[in-house]
Amino acid sequence: MKNSQLSSFYERFGDGDGVFYVGHASALVVLNGKKILFDPIVLSQPYGNAWVFYPQQIVDPRWYEVDAVVVSHIHQDHYDVQFLRELKPQVKVFIVGQRPTFEADIQEKSGREITILPPETVNEIFPGVKLYAVNHETNGIDSSAIVYNDKFCVYHGNDNYLQPESMRKFTKVNSRINVACIPYAYIHWYPFLMEYDDSEEGQAHKERERARLVNHYMDDFLNNVEILNPDVAIPFGANLLIDDGNMRSEINMAVQTPVELTDYARRARPETGKRVQPMLAGDYYGIGPNGPELTIARAYDAEEYRDDAQLFLAARPQKAPAVDGQPVDIPAFLRDLNARLKGCGAPIDNIVRMDLEYRGGKVRVEIDCLTYHAQAVELFTEGRPFHHFKLDPVASSDWLNGDRFEEIIGTRRFTVKRVPDLYLPDLLRLLNTVF
């Protein structure tokens, strides 16, 4: 079914210049009548349906008729492999290069031609339409881009948090940015899923960390608005909620909504805040015959937005553990895990405890990062530093049935306690890439 808001946008700007907000980190940019779709999620849901988009992204059959699709990076809320496979051959698919893992993955899985554009280079992707991109300085994953002609320019930031020096590169290429889609949301498990003691100081520490990180990323958004100086800044990427049925759960409350970010911007920096528009899926902006035109279908206040999101989440069926005919072969699972642990590198004086709920019982797996050996135990080893993960039945079943632990982290269906309370990046890397 064709979306009425998209139809209205095409009537106004389909042959000219404008941007239609598809939702979350997806936007349709029209330049010289060419339709360029960024980060569409059409046929998949990220991280095993653990997350849900609210408002839901616009899904329309006309996405298959665009001129180009740009995929910013490999994360599942930006990268819809099934959709890419079903695009017609004449639709160009662009990614920015110098990320070998992403290049190999998308070329293998999409089964179609992929055009790899060099970063920090002006690339003419259609006559009179140019794209310039900057990769993240260190992480090897993210990339942001401006796409523009001689009249209109859009910055697509997905969830790439660049340093100020990198952001300024865009303004040196095109000093007039009309729309900037800038990320701001701290969507992470730390510190929201950390287990701290119930003392006043323990809970106060957790709250300080929560406020520090959430505010840091909102301030980063405002800093980037001031660098790019757009006509309109769209708060980008926070239309993603953990699908636990509760909009006011701790982790969903931590993810500030676009309305809350806009309120914050206008309080903290009123002049900068004037550029911020809480656009949601289906809203659009373009340059019409009489100048700039902004269409926002509904203006929410902060509580109205959360109330509507609560109704949406509460109505969704909750996920149950994966069910297969036979129980998991735990010794085989441990053999596979130990095979992956071989050659992990320098030892780390830490034990990773995995408390699993499986088929109505408990399974405890202990991974000693001094020896990189995993085993099932009745009781966990005491007297050593540890990270203690407690997975719910869904996450437990998914991990035991073959999902990578990076996907379990993505579901947020766990809590963790670490003793001592230290950030160990080498251990987190193993959790994300090996376990």
C-alpha positions in Angstrom: 0.0 0.0 0.0 1.3 3.4 -0.9 1.9 5.8 2.0 -0.1 9.0 1.8 2.6 11.2 3.3 5.1 9.9 0.8 2.6 10.6 -2.0 2.3 14.2 -0.8 6.1 14.5 -0.6 6.4 13.3 -4.2 3.7 15.7 -5.4 5.7 18.6 -3.9 9.3 17.6 -4.4 9.5 14.4 -6.5 11.0 16.2 -9.5 13.1 18.7 -7.4 14.9 18.8 -4.1 13.8 17.6 -0.7 14.2 15.1 2.1 11.6 12.7 3.4 12.2 11.1 6.9 11.6 7.4 6.6 12.3 6.9 10.3 15.1 6.0 12.7 18.2 6.4 10.6 16.6 6.2 7.2 15.9 9.2 4.9 14.9 9.6 1.2 16.8 12.5 -0.4 15.6 13.8 -3.8 18.0 15.8 -5.8 17.3 16.9 -9.4 14.5 14.4 -9.3 16.9 11.5 -8.4 15.7 9.4 -5.5 18.4 8.3 -3.0 17.4 6.2 -0.1 19.7 6.0 3.0 19.7 3.0 5.4 16.3 1.5 4.6 15.0 -1.2 6.9 12.1 -2.8 4.9 12.1 -6.5 5.2 14.0 -7.2 8.4 14.0 -6.3 12.1 17.3 -5.7 14.0 18.7 -8.1 16.6 16.2 -11.0 16.4 13.2 -8.7 16.8 14.5 -7.5 20.2 14.0 -3.9 19.1 11.2 -2.2 17.4 10.9 1.1 15.6 8.5 3.7 17.0 7.0 5.5 15.2 7.3 2.6 12.7 9.4 3.3 9.7 7.5 4.1 6.5 7.3 1.0 4.3 6.2 1.6 0.8 6.4 -0.3 -2.5 8.1 2.7 -4.1 11.3 2.0 -2.2 11.9 -0.6 -4.9 11.8 2.1 -7.5 14.4 4.5 -6.2 17.5 5.4 -8.2 20.0 4.5 -5.5 20.3 3.0 -2.0 23.2 4.0 0.3 24.0 1.7 3.2 26.1 3.5 5.9 27.4 0.5 7.8 26.9 -3.1 8.9 24.7 -2.7 12.0 21.4 -4.4 11.7 19.2 -1.3 12.2 20.9 0.2 9.0 21.6 -2.8 6.8 18.7 -4.8 5.3 20.3 -7.6 3.3 17.0 -9.1 2.2 15.8 -5.8 0.8 19.0 -5.3 -1.1 18.6 -8.7 -2.7 15.2 -7.8 -4.0 16.1 -4.5 -5.6 16.0 -4.3 -9.4 19.4 -4.5 -11.0 19.2 -0.9 -12.3 19.0 0.5 -8.7 22.5 1.5 -7.7 23.7 0.4 -4.2 26.5 2.6 -2.8 28.7 2.1 0.2 31.8 4.1 1.3 35.0 2.1 1.1 38.1 1.5 3.2 36.1 -0.9 5.5 37.1 -4.3 4.2 34.9 -6.4 6.5 31.8 -4.4 5.4 32.8 -4.5 1.8 33.2 -8.3 1.8 30.0 -8.9 3.8 27.7 -6.8 1.6 29.1 -8.1 -1.7 28.7 -11.7 -0.5 25.3 -11.4 1.1 23.5 -9.0 -1.3 24.2 -11.0 -4.4 24.3 -7.9 -6.5 26.7 -5.3 -7.8 27.8 -2.8 -5.1 29.5 0.5 -6.0 32.2 1.3 -3.5 33.0 5.1 -3.2 36.3 6.4 -1.8 35.9 8.4 1.4 36.9 12.1 1.6 36.4 12.4 -2.2 33.7 14.2 -4.1 31.9 11.5 -6.0 29.4 12.4 -8.8 26.8 9.6 -8.4 24.3 11.1 -10.9 24.7 14.1 -13.2 24.9 17.1 -11.0 24.4 15.0 -7.8 27.5 14.5 -5.6 28.3 12.5 -2.5 31.1 13.1 -0.1 31.7 10.9 2.9 33.9 10.7 6.0 34.6 7.4 7.9 34.8 7.2 11.6 38.3 8.1 12.8 39.0 4.8 14.7 36.2 2.2 14.8 36.4 0.9 11.3 32.6 0.6 11.2 30.8 4.0 10.7 30.6 6.4 7.9 28.7 9.7 7.3 27.9 11.6 4.1 26.6 14.7 2.5 24.7 14.3 -0.7 24.0 17.5 -2.7 23.5 19.4 -5.9 24.0 23.1 -6.5 20.8 24.0 -4.6 20.2 21.5 -1.8 22.4 19.5 0.6 21.6 16.9 3.2 23.9 15.5 5.8 23.2 11.8 6.8 24.9 11.1 10.1 23.3 7.7 10.9 24.9 6.9 14.3 28.4 8.0 13.4 29.8 10.2 16.2 32.6 12.1 14.5 35.1 14.4 16.2 34.7 18.2 15.4 37.7 18.2 13.1 36.0 15.5 11.0 32.7 17.3 11.0 34.2 20.4 9.7 35.4 18.6 6.6 31.8 18.6 5.3 31.5 22.3 5.5 34.7 22.8 3.6 33.2 20.8 0.7 29.8 22.4 0.9 29.3 25.4 3.2 25.5 25.4 2.9 23.8 22.4 4.5 20.0 22.6 4.3 19.2 19.5 6.4 21.4 17.7 8.9 20.3 14.3 10.2 22.5 14.1 13.4 22.6 11.3 15.9 22.1 12.0 19.6 20.8 8.9 21.4 22.9 6.9 23.9 21.5 3.4 23.2 23.8 1.2 25.2 23.6 -1.4 27.9 26.0 0.5 30.2 25.1 1.6 32.9 21.4 0.7 32.6 21.8 -3.1 32.8 24.6 -3.0 35.4 24.0 -4.5 38.8 25.1 -2.1 41.5 24.6 -2.6 45.2 21.4 -1.2 46.7 23.3 1.3 48.9 22.6 5.0 48.4 26.0 5.5 47.0 25.7 2.5 44.6 22.5 3.8 43.1 23.7 7.4 43.1 26.8 6.3 41.0 24.5 4.5 38.5 22.3 7.6 38.2 25.4 9.9 37.7 26.7 7.6 34.9 23.3 7.5 33.3 22.9 11.3 33.3 26.5 11.9 32.2 26.3 9.7 29.2 22.8 10.7 28.0 23.7 14.4 28.3 27.1 13.9 26.7 25.5 12.7 23.5 22.8 15.3 23.5 25.5 18.0 23.9 27.4 16.3 21.1 24.3 16.7 18.9 24.2 20.4 19.7 27.9 20.9 19.0 27.4 19.3 15.6 24.4 21.5 14.8 26.6 24.5 15.5 29.4 23.1 13.2 27.1 22.2 10.3 24.8 25.2 10.7 21.9 23.6 8.8 18.5 25.2 8.2 16.9 22.2 9.9 18.5 19.6 12.2 16.6 16.3 12.6 17.3 14.4 15.9 18.4 11.1 14.4 18.3 7.5 15.3 16.4 7.3 18.6 13.2 5.8 17.2 14.4 2.4 18.3 12.9 0.9 21.5 13.7 -2.3 23.4 10.6 -4.4 22.8 9.8 -5.2 26.4 6.3 -3.9 26.4 7.2 -1.0 28.6 8.0 2.5 27.3 9.0 3.5 30.8 11.4 0.7 31.5 14.8 1.8 32.6 16.5 1.4 29.3 13.7 3.0 27.3 13.5 5.9 29.6 17.2 6.4 29.2 16.8 6.7 25.4 15.6 10.3 25.1 12.9 10.7 22.5 13.2 13.2 19.6 10.7 15.4 21.5 12.7 15.3 24.7 15.9 16.1 22.7 14.3 19.1 21.1 13.1 20.4 24.5 16.6 20.0 25.8 18.1 21.8 22.9 15.8 24.8 23.2 16.5 25.0 27.0 20.2 24.5 26.8 21.1 26.5 23.7 18.0 28.5 22.6 19.6 29.9 19.4 20.9 26.5 18.3 17.6 24.9 19.4 15.7 27.0 16.9 17.1 24.8 14.1 16.1 21.5 15.7 12.8 20.0 14.5 11.4 16.9 16.1 10.6 15.3 12.8 9.2 11.7 12.8 8.6 9.1 10.2 6.6 10.6 7.4 7.6 14.2 7.9 9.5 16.1 5.2 11.3 19.3 4.2 12.2 20.7 0.8 12.6 23.9 -1.3 9.4 24.7 -3.1 8.4 27.5 -5.5 7.9 29.8 -2.5 11.0 28.8 -0.6 11.6 26.3 2.2 8.6 24.1 3.3 8.5 21.9 6.4 5.7 19.4 7.0 5.3 17.8 10.4 2.2 15.7 10.6 1.8 15.8 14.4 3.4 17.9 17.1 3.8 15.9 20.3 4.7 17.0 23.7 7.1 14.7 25.7 4.4 12.9 27.7 2.1 12.4 24.7 4.9 10.8 22.8 5.7 8.3 25.6 2.0 7.6 26.2 1.5 6.7 22.5 4.6 4.6 22.5 3.5 2.8 25.6 0.2 1.8 23.9 2.2 0.6 20.9 4.6 -1.5 22.9 2.0 -3.0 25.2 0.0 -4.2 22.3 2.9 -6.2 20.8 3.3 -9.9 21.4 6.2 -10.7 23.6 9.0 -13.0 22.4 9.3 -16.5 23.8 12.4 -18.7 24.0 13.4 -20.5 20.8 11.9 -24.0 20.9 13.4 -27.0 19.1 12.6 -30.6 19.4 15.7 -31.6 21.3 17.5 -29.9 24.2 20.8 -28.3 23.5 23.8 -30.6 23.6 25.8 -28.6 26.3 29.1 -30.5 25.9 28.9 -29.8 22.1 28.1 -26.2 22.8 31.2 -26.0 25.1 33.4 -27.7 22.5 32.4 -25.1 19.9 32.9 -22.2 22.4 36.4 -23.5 23.4 37.3 -23.8 19.7 36.5 -20.1 19.2 38.5 -19.2 22.4 41.7 -20.7 21.1 44.2 -18.0 20.1 42.4 -15.2 21.8 45.6 -13.4 22.6 47.0 -12.0 25.9 45.4 -13.5 29.0 43.1 -11.3 31.1 42.7 -11.9 34.8 38.9 -12.1 34.7 36.3 -14.8 34.8 33.2 -14.4 32.7 30.2 -16.0 34.5 27.2 -16.8 32.4 24.0 -17.5 34.3 21.5 -19.1 31.9 17.8 -19.9 32.3 17.1 -22.8 30.0 14.1 -25.1 29.7 13.0 -24.3 33.2 16.3 -24.9 34.8 19.7 -23.3 35.3 22.9 -23.7 33.3 26.1 -22.0 34.5 29.0 -21.5 32.1 32.3 -20.2 33.4 35.0 -18.8 31.0 38.4 -18.3 32.5 40.2 -15.5 30.5 43.6 -16.4 31.9 43.4 -19.8 30.2 40.6 -19.1 27.7 38.8 -22.2 28.7 35.0 -22.6 29.1 33.2 -25.2 31.3 29.9 -25.9 32.9 29.9 -25.5 36.7 27.6 -26.0 39.6 29.1 -23.0 41.5 31.1 -20.2 40.1 34.8 -19.7 41.2 35.2 -17.2 44.0 38.1 -14.9 44.8 38.8 -13.9 41.2 37.8 -10.7 39.3 34.7 -11.4 37.3 32.0 -10.2 34.9 28.7 -11.9 35.9 26.1 -12.0 33.1 22.5 -13.1 33.9 20.6 -13.9 30.7 16.8 -14.2 30.5 15.2 -17.3 29.0 15.0 -15.8 25.5 18.7 -14.7 25.5 19.8 -18.0 27.1 18.1 -20.1 24.5 19.4 -17.9 21.6 23.0 -18.1 22.8 22.9 -21.8 23.4 21.3 -22.4 20.0 24.1 -20.7 18.2 23.7 -16.9 18.2 26.8 -14.9 18.7 27.1 -13.1 22.1 27.3 -9.8 20.2 23.7 -10.5 19.2 22.7 -11.3 22.8 24.2 -7.9 23.8 22.1 -6.4 21.1 18.9 -7.8 22.6 19.6 -6.2 26.0 18.0 -9.3 27.6 20.6 -9.6 30.4 22.1 -7.9 33.4 25.8 -7.8 34.4 27.8 -7.3 37.5 31.5 -6.7 37.4 33.9 -7.0 40.4 35.9 -4.9 40.5 33.8 -2.3 38.7 36.4 -1.7 35.9 35.9 -1.0 32.2 38.0 -3.6 30.3 37.9 -2.9 26.6 39.9 -6.0 25.7 37.4 -8.2 27.5 34.4 -6.4 25.8 36.1 -7.0 22.4 36.1 -10.7 23.1 32.5 -10.7 24.2 31.6 -8.9 20.9 33.8 -10.9 18.5 34.5 -14.3 19.9 31.9 -15.5 22.4 
